[in-house]
Structures are given as C-alpha cells and as structure tokens.
Amino acid sequence: MTNRRTSTLLLVAPLVLGALASCADTVSSSAPGSEATSTTEAPSTTVEATTTTEATTTTEGPTTTAAPTTTLAPNVEVVGPATVAVEAIGKSNGPAAVVLQDRLTQLGFWTGKSDGQYGFATTQAVMAFQKYSWLEATGKVDQATADRLNTVVERGRGTADTGTLVEVDKARQLLFIVVDGKTVWTFNTSTGSENPYEAPNQKDPTKIEKGDSVTPNGLWKVDRERPDGWWEGDLGKIYRPKYFRGGVAIHGMTSVPNYPASHGCVRVSVAAMDLIWEQNLVPMGTPVWVHE
C-alpha cells in the first residue's frame, strides 16, 4: 500500500488568492501569481543513538492473550464486498445497470438515480472508479472493473483526513468532496492540459487569448460563484462555476474526458455540478486543495 500524504498540508499551506480575472476557464501566464504554488518544508528531525546492553537470556516465550489491534485511518469507511454481483455489462441498460449504480453509490462514486439507464452520470462514475482503482478509464464495465467492484471493501477516499474541503488530485484526475475528514463523493474530473493555448476571445473576437492551461497547485478557497445556468467566458461557456483562483473554477461541462483537457479549470459533469449546488457541498469560502 502506498503511503497517503497527511492532511497536515492543509494546516500549513498558505491561502493565497490571485487577482480576479475577467475571464472564466482561463489561466494566463501573465496573470499575477498564476504559476505560484503552495510549498512547505518537512520539519527537520534529530535522532540520537541509544545505549544498548546485552539482552538477558529467557527460557520461555511471552504469553499473549489476544491478537494485536489494528486501527484504521480516520477517513476509511468499510462497506464490505458486493452483496449482489456486478456484471461486466459494458454500457448496457437494464437491471444489471441498477446493480452497478447501487454498488457505485455505496462506494461513493456518484451516478445520480439508480434507474438502470447507463447515461453520462453513470459513465462518469465508472470512469472515476476505474481511475481510483488504477484501471483503464474507459467508462465501460469490463470483467476487471466488475471484479474490482465486487471485491473492494472500502469507500473511495481522498488524501485529506481532516477538515471540510474540495480535494483535486491532478495525478489521478479525481475530485473528492471531503466533509469533516470523510470523503462524501468522488467525481471524475479533467484539469488543465498544461499546454500553451492561443484562441479567439469568445466575447470579443478581435482579441486573442494566450496563456498556459495550468490548474495551479496549492491551497485556495472559493471566493466567487455564478449560480444559474451557463456563463460565457473568454474561452467558452462554463456551467455554474465556483471560482477559487482568479478565473480558475470548478464548473460543469458536457465533456469530461479521462485526461487533462481544460484551459485550467476543474471540470465535472453538468449533473455533478447541479448536485454540488443543490446539496451546498461547496459553499463560499470552502478550501480547495489542488495537488499532483
């Protein structure tokens, strides 16, 4: 098992806010602090050698009366293996899709309603689960995905194990909603492609927008939002955005692929963004932790 980074980072990373950009879904390389990241240095430790003496000889082994106790990490929630087997259904509709949707929901990967329709929300949930499990993120349930869904025993979780925040894991392209140290939902996301861009301004075609498609690492917070419908940004329309770093926002999109593809914003599905608003999962002031 790989070591999980402690959420102590959340307590020491600075809350740095960039100047509010006039565009949405844009990170300009010339914007103030657009390349800044939050960094911390690990505390230095000093180890002193201890004096040892020869151990005394014993003739009897120590007596034990109980197995050692194992303590789970505070953000682990055990739900057990599947009680009804998930089948390798590809992207088929029907009763087997209901079983799939119920199991994904139990594991914390949001599918919307368990209605047996293998739609966009279910595809996104399967993709998120596949990314989380280090499987090929196709959005289709093959045998390897079905086997993993049937045998995994813990809900999906982010690295953060304290606090209430949004965690954006750029390495796995996943977004976690964490409440009081527990991951409530895990979503598929697509962050900045990290490629330079040059494109006409969607609101003023006489202007050309240039920059780098980077979602900045660091600890930020939601400082403005647009609640209803689609909004026209300099680089295109975005859905119900919640801005956390100048013009960089978490927002809904009709395209959320399994790879980094945005101009710098954090994409989730339109349905997932509606859920975030309806359940007030990311109110103003919510910390947003972006990391590799």
C-alpha positions in Angstrom: 0.0 0.0 0.0 1.4 3.4 -0.9 1.8 6.0 1.8 -1.0 8.5 1.9 0.1 12.1 2.5 -1.1 13.6 5.8 -3.7 16.3 5.7 -1.3 18.4 7.8 -0.6 20.1 4.5 -4.0 21.7 4.8 -3.0 23.3 8.0 0.3 24.8 6.8 -0.3 25.6 3.1 -0.9 29.4 2.7 -4.3 30.6 1.4 -3.1 32.7 -1.5 -5.7 34.3 -3.7 -4.9 35.7 -7.2 -6.4 38.8 -8.6 -9.9 38.2 -10.0 -9.6 37.5 -13.7 -12.2 38.9 -16.1 -12.5 35.6 -17.9 -13.7 32.2 -16.9 -11.7 29.0 -17.5 -8.5 30.9 -18.2 -5.1 30.9 -16.5 -2.9 33.5 -18.1 0.9 33.1 -17.7 1.0 36.9 -17.2 -1.7 37.0 -14.5 -0.4 37.8 -11.1 0.8 34.7 -9.3 -0.6 32.4 -12.0 2.3 30.0 -11.6 2.6 30.2 -7.8 2.2 27.1 -5.8 2.0 26.4 -2.1 5.0 24.7 -0.7 6.1 23.5 2.7 9.3 22.1 4.0 9.3 19.0 6.1 10.4 19.6 9.6 13.9 18.5 10.4 14.4 15.6 12.8 17.3 14.7 15.0 17.9 11.1 16.0 20.2 10.3 18.9 21.7 6.9 19.2 20.7 5.0 22.3 22.9 2.9 24.5 22.3 -0.8 24.3 23.2 -3.6 26.6 23.1 -7.3 26.1 19.7 -8.9 26.4 19.2 -11.3 29.2 18.6 -15.0 28.3 15.0 -16.1 28.6 13.7 -19.7 28.5 10.0 -19.0 27.9 8.3 -17.0 25.2 6.0 -14.2 26.2 2.4 -15.1 26.9 -0.2 -13.4 24.6 -3.9 -13.5 25.2 -5.3 -11.5 22.2 -4.4 -10.6 18.6 -2.9 -7.1 18.2 -5.5 -4.4 17.4 -5.4 -2.7 14.0 -6.6 0.9 13.9 -7.9 2.2 10.6 -7.1 5.6 9.3 -9.7 8.1 10.3 -11.1 8.6 6.8 -11.5 4.9 6.0 -15.1 3.7 5.7 -15.6 0.0 5.3 -18.7 -1.1 3.4 -17.7 -4.7 2.6 -17.8 -6.6 -0.7 -20.8 -6.5 -3.0 -23.8 -8.4 -1.8 -25.2 -8.6 -5.4 -22.6 -9.4 -8.0 -21.8 -6.6 -10.5 -21.6 -8.0 -14.1 -19.4 -7.0 -17.0 -22.1 -5.2 -18.9 -20.1 -2.8 -21.0 -22.5 0.2 -21.1 -25.8 -1.7 -21.3 -29.1 -0.5 -19.8 -31.3 -2.7 -17.6 -31.5 -4.5 -14.2 -27.7 -5.2 -14.2 -27.1 -1.5 -14.6 -29.2 -0.8 -11.5 -26.9 -3.2 -9.5 -23.9 -1.4 -10.9 -25.4 2.0 -9.9 -26.2 0.9 -6.4 -22.7 -0.5 -5.9 -21.0 2.6 -7.2 -23.2 4.8 -4.9 -22.3 2.6 -1.9 -18.6 3.1 -2.7 -19.0 6.9 -3.0 -18.9 7.3 -6.8 -22.0 9.4 -7.7 -24.2 8.0 -10.5 -27.4 10.0 -10.0 -30.5 7.9 -9.8 -30.3 4.1 -9.9 -32.7 3.9 -12.8 -31.0 1.3 -15.0 -30.0 3.8 -17.6 -26.3 3.8 -18.4 -26.1 7.5 -19.1 -23.4 10.2 -18.8 -23.5 10.3 -15.0 -23.0 6.5 -14.7 -20.3 6.6 -17.3 -18.5 9.3 -15.3 -18.9 7.3 -12.1 -17.4 4.2 -13.7 -14.6 6.3 -15.1 -13.9 7.7 -11.7 -13.9 4.3 -10.1 -11.5 3.0 -12.7 -9.1 5.9 -12.2 -9.3 5.4 -8.4 -8.5 1.6 -8.9 -5.7 2.2 -11.4 -7.7 0.5 -14.2 -8.0 1.8 -17.8 -10.6 4.6 -17.6 -13.0 3.6 -20.4 -16.3 4.3 -18.7 -17.3 0.7 -19.6 -17.6 -2.1 -17.2 -15.3 -4.9 -18.4 -14.5 -8.0 -16.3 -11.6 -6.4 -14.5 -13.8 -3.5 -13.4 -16.6 -5.8 -12.4 -14.2 -8.0 -10.3 -12.8 -4.9 -8.5 -16.3 -3.5 -7.8 -17.3 -6.9 -6.3 -14.3 -7.3 -4.1 -13.3 -3.8 -2.9 -14.4 -3.2 0.7 -13.8 0.5 1.4 -15.5 3.6 0.1 -13.4 5.8 -2.2 -11.5 8.5 -0.3 -9.1 11.3 -0.9 -5.8 12.0 0.9 -7.3 14.6 3.3 -8.4 13.0 6.6 -9.5 16.2 8.4 -11.5 19.2 7.6 -14.1 20.1 5.0 -12.8 20.9 1.6 -12.6 20.0 -2.1 -9.5 17.9 -3.0 -8.4 17.9 -6.6 -5.9 15.1 -7.3 -4.3 16.0 -10.7 -2.3 12.8 -10.9 -5.4 10.6 -10.8 -7.7 13.3 -12.3 -10.3 12.9 -9.5 -12.2 15.4 -7.4 -13.1 14.5 -3.8 -15.7 16.2 -1.6 -14.5 15.9 1.9 -16.7 16.7 4.9 -15.3 16.5 8.4 -12.4 14.3 7.2 -14.7 11.9 5.4 -14.9 11.7 1.6 -18.6 12.1 0.7 -18.3 11.8 -3.1 -15.6 11.0 -5.6 -16.0 12.5 -9.1 -14.3 12.1 -12.4 -12.6 15.4 -13.3 -10.5 16.9 -16.1 -8.0 19.7 -15.1 -5.6 21.9 -17.2 -3.9 20.2 -20.1 -0.7 22.1 -19.2 -0.2 23.1 -22.9 0.1 26.6 -24.1 -3.1 28.0 -25.8 -4.0 30.7 -28.3 -7.6 31.2 -29.2 -10.1 34.0 -30.1 -11.9 35.6 -27.2 -15.4 34.3 -27.3 -16.9 37.6 -26.2 -14.7 39.8 -28.4 -13.4 38.0 -31.5 -11.0 40.9 -32.1 -9.0 39.8 -29.1 -6.7 36.7 -28.9 -6.3 34.9 -25.6 -2.9 33.4 -24.8 -1.7 31.5 -21.8 -0.8 28.2 -20.3 -3.5 25.6 -19.5 -2.4 25.1 -15.9 -4.6 24.2 -12.8 -2.4 25.8 -10.1 -1.3 23.5 -7.2 -1.9 24.9 -3.7 -4.5 25.5 -1.1 -7.1 28.1 -2.3 -10.7 28.8 -1.4 -13.9 29.5 -3.2 -14.3 33.3 -3.4 -17.0 33.9 -6.0 -19.6 31.9 -7.9 -22.3 32.0 -10.6 -25.3 30.0 -9.5 -27.6 29.6 -12.5 -27.0 28.1 -16.0 -24.3 28.6 -18.5 -21.9 31.6 -18.4 -19.9 33.0 -21.3 -16.2 33.1 -20.5 -13.4 34.4 -22.7 -12.7 30.9 -23.8 -16.2 29.5 -24.0 -19.2 28.6 -21.9 -19.0 27.1 -18.4 -21.8 25.8 -16.2 -22.5 27.1 -12.7 -18.8 27.9 -11.8 -17.3 28.2 -8.4 -14.1 30.2 -8.7 -11.1 29.5 -6.4 -8.1 31.1 -8.1 -8.8 34.2 -10.2 -10.5 32.9 -13.3 -10.0 29.2 -12.4 -13.2 27.5 -11.3 -14.8 24.2 -10.6 -17.6 24.0 -13.2 -19.9 21.7 -15.1 -19.1 20.7 -18.6 -20.6 18.4 -21.3 -17.2 16.9 -22.0 -15.2 15.5 -19.1 -12.6 13.1 -20.6 -10.3 10.7 -18.8 -7.3 13.0 -19.2 -6.4 16.7 -18.5 -8.1 18.7 -21.2 -9.2 22.1 -19.8 -7.7 25.6 -20.1 -7.0 25.4 -16.4 -10.4 24.9 -14.7 -11.6 21.8 -12.9 -14.4 20.1 -15.0 -17.1 17.8 -13.6 -20.2 16.7 -15.4 -23.2 19.1 -15.6 -25.2 16.7 -13.4 -22.5 16.6 -10.8 -22.3 20.4 -10.7 -26.1 20.5 -10.1 -25.6 18.1 -7.2 -22.9 20.3 -5.7 -25.1 23.3 -5.8 -28.3 21.6 -4.7 -26.7 20.0 -1.7 -24.5 23.0 -0.9 -21.4 20.9 -0.9 -19.0 23.7 -1.9 -20.3 26.9 -0.3 -18.4 30.2 -0.5 -15.1 30.0 1.5 -14.6 26.3 1.0 -10.9 25.4 0.8 -9.8 23.8 -2.5 -6.7 21.8 -2.3 -5.0 21.1 -5.7 -2.1 18.7 -5.8 -0.3 16.2 -8.0 
